[in-house]
Amino acid sequence: MGAVTPNRLRWGALAWLLTLQFFVVETVAELRHGSAYSRIDDVISALGASDSPAAMLMNASFVLQGALILAGALLLRPVLMRTAGEVAPVLLGGAAAGVLLVGVFPIDGNGALHAIGAVLYLLGGGLGLIALAYAVRPRSEALGTTLALLGLVGTATSVFFLTGVVGYLGEGGTERAAAYVLPIGLAVAAVVLWRQGPEPVTDAPVPGDGVGRREERARERQRRAQQARERDAALDAFARRHTDTTADDDEDLWSPPGRNRD
């Protein structure tokens, strides 16, 4: 794992923490839209359509969201571990590009590019959180588990939304279940990583990780070899002491009587 300065860590964590701006802007846009808008039935992109009173504000939030996700992924890359640390920024970068497309091309503008952006964001976000979970797991088991669960929920609901399985939560509700997990997960990761600081953390073995098991077996072999060497050394020392004692006794038995009395 490469080094990261406290300042870089601070700005990266702040970028991910600020992705929560999406919820604030969405609420403001919904309030300006009025009672005709429903979070259950209407998709998020409708708030950025040309007939939405807060279209410019909502689309600006989409673009800003993409910049924040990407900035955090690049700045925090040195604190992400293992192969997952290489994969997570790529997937999160795809999600960032997707939400950027959603903001630049509204749903009633270039529909094809808007749809591509939505797919990139939803799938990249869910899978990106899963990769991020494994990348931070050596630093925090609890954080890794939380991100993995959020990623699984996001990926599953993304598949449901994209395939039209929206009867239970509604179209808008299903999309939100898929979209909300990314800013929530990134904000949680930002807080934990910021509090832990930039100090390198030993890449300790994690249950279920193949590299960790190999390292553990190697350490166990070294421990047994050390024990064997210590045992052999102790036996050798005991044998030498026994030999020296026997030699002294033999010398006393054959010494002149006068020497024995002394």
Order of alpha helices (4+ residues) and beta strands (2+ residues): alpha-alpha-alpha-alpha-alpha-alpha-alpha-alpha-alpha-alpha
